[in-house]
Amino acid sequence: MGFNRSNSIGSARAAARKSPSGARRSAALAALLVAPLSCVGADPAASDGRGDDEAWIERSTEALTINSDSFVYFLCNSTGHTPSESNRLKSTQDPSIFKLSYTYNLSYADSCYFLQTNRLNDWGTTQSRFTDRSPSTPLLVPASDALTPGSQTFGVSYPATGPYELTVNWPQQTFSIGAPSNLITGRVTVPTAAGGGWGVSGVTVSLTGPRAASALTDANGVYRFRGLPAGAYTVSVAKSGATFAASSAAVQVESSSIQDFTCDAPCGNDASIDPARELVITHPAVVNDWRSSSAANGPWSFRFLLEQMTPPGVDPATFAQGWLNQFLASSSNGFAVAPRDPAALTGGAAPLWPSVCDAGGQSCKLDLARAPFKLLAIVNRADLHAAGSGEGRLVYGLDVAPDRPQMTVIFEYELPSSAALPGRAAWVSKFHALSSAATPLPSAPNTDPAQPSSPYVVALQDITDRFTRAAVAPSTPQNPLGSALIDLRTSESALATDGTWEWREFRLAVSPAADPARCNFVGPCLTLAPNAQTPDDGLNAANFRFPSARIQGLAAWIMTNGGADVYGGLATVPASYLAGTTRAPDPPPWGFSNTPTPTPENIRHAFGGQTCNGCHTSEALPSSLTLDFFYHVTPQRPGGPDGTAILSPFVTTIEIPRRVSFALSVLGCGAGPCPVGGESMMGPQR
């Protein structure tokens, strides 16, 4: 058995894509600059596989996948011979590269091998070894060699004790061990009067010193230079139409360094982008159009979106009930989950979500035509993800009075490639055409499907049809209709039995049995999944006077394997820490000041902001920009033409200017290098 491409069901492909991990040391982090950060979005989420073309880059819980749910470890005398987070290979921004940082502290040559197992941090029921192609010859470090299947170990001869970094190139089946590579990262922002700042994309960042390089800031305004020799560098920034408080800075690199820059507004921005027409669309004439009606089964309706992913042979009402059953789960990813009450929607004398019964009243099912969710916004997130074209989102709110417990449901879709829209630039241009005078906004919603629609609504539906309908992505066992759905996320207090707010994520996965705790049928369903980038609430050291060993491990991971990567939006929280839900009425900020490895404030803030609860509460905004009951798109008030009545101040003050900057940078880059999307995290942000 060798290193093979796989058709596995890698259930966390998009999570790994959104927030890759570099697993590197950070010995000099105490000297890192403290800079204002802000929360940029809603979450790094995960998805099912997309078929042969992409199965190769799938991974399960951020480790590479060879078959189904496989993990690879580097086991040596120096790393330990028991599979654990300390010796598991971690994904990087490049889907073919995996890394591991460790310390060699022995006085004799090491003996090592690679282990593949189907259990996370365990030996598992299936195992395979991979060794050096010439195991009898010690590998002299730093050097490179190739891997082959086998049961032997191979020798490694280190020139000295200390830290080392293992890098594996999966398609080439090669690996190298050398001194840890150094990183310079930072963010270019425009500060706001209320605090924080929005990221500026498309800034050219130049590096001179022991190594010269150039990079563009991404959608979050982040740049990064990896693999640098130690030494003194100069980092410089430039962008047409922009001025900077300081256009260059000297950086001394020993391991990981952060250098931020401040750009003076408008910093290359202009008014050619109309955010309310092409970025976050909440106009009443759009969200109240007949297309959003479940009764009419309109293409923007809650009912229609569920039907587009319901597997063949399953009633869409049964599929919807299977999703609601997920709220009854008592555990997820090994953490206890307090069950919610889906009957808060479907039960009682006057249920919010009524059922429809047969003539004898013996058989009843949810009436999808009366699904109680109204469209709140259609959102262009082409700014997300370093790879691919980003996301398109439809946001729904529970249709109840403002004084009732609330709920939002977000359908998050990958923007798929096609002949008409082959990449990110084409998608950005497609959305930008909505601002054209040729597509005027209607003055009032059209509630009659028989009546002609405005050019704007027709053009917008043409866009959404390309990512919301079935068969826009390859079919897989867990996604037989070829939906582009990455995940579905809920933010609610409506299902609480004790008034608490909670966040959950759901992904298409195959239910192995008709289990009400999962689904109520056998087959693909929307299954409760761990919240990406969000450790369990019980792992927040701020809640404990004496943090547990597991909390201390999380704090150590942030610094040892994250550090500047966390700040730069590259680090993936290990799967073993991820919560099944985030549940707190007012969660305290994430904090690790009372652990053996305390985090500097900028790293702590970056880590906290990429979590679901941090992004929606304590880390999202300066105190002067409060949220509306945890919602960035509130279900409590009707939307206005420009979104200001429904969007949080964070979105209007920080997020929209950042997304405008990105759209302009992509539209104007032409044949030259274009900025990539930012990972959906709060490093410099989320």
Order of alpha helices (4+ residues) and beta strands (2+ residues): alpha-alpha-beta-beta-beta-beta-beta-beta-beta-beta-beta-beta-beta-beta-beta-beta-beta-beta-beta-beta-beta-beta-beta-beta-alpha-beta-alpha-alpha-alpha-beta-beta-alpha-beta-beta-beta-beta-beta-alpha-alpha-beta-beta-beta-alpha-alpha-beta-alpha-alpha-alpha
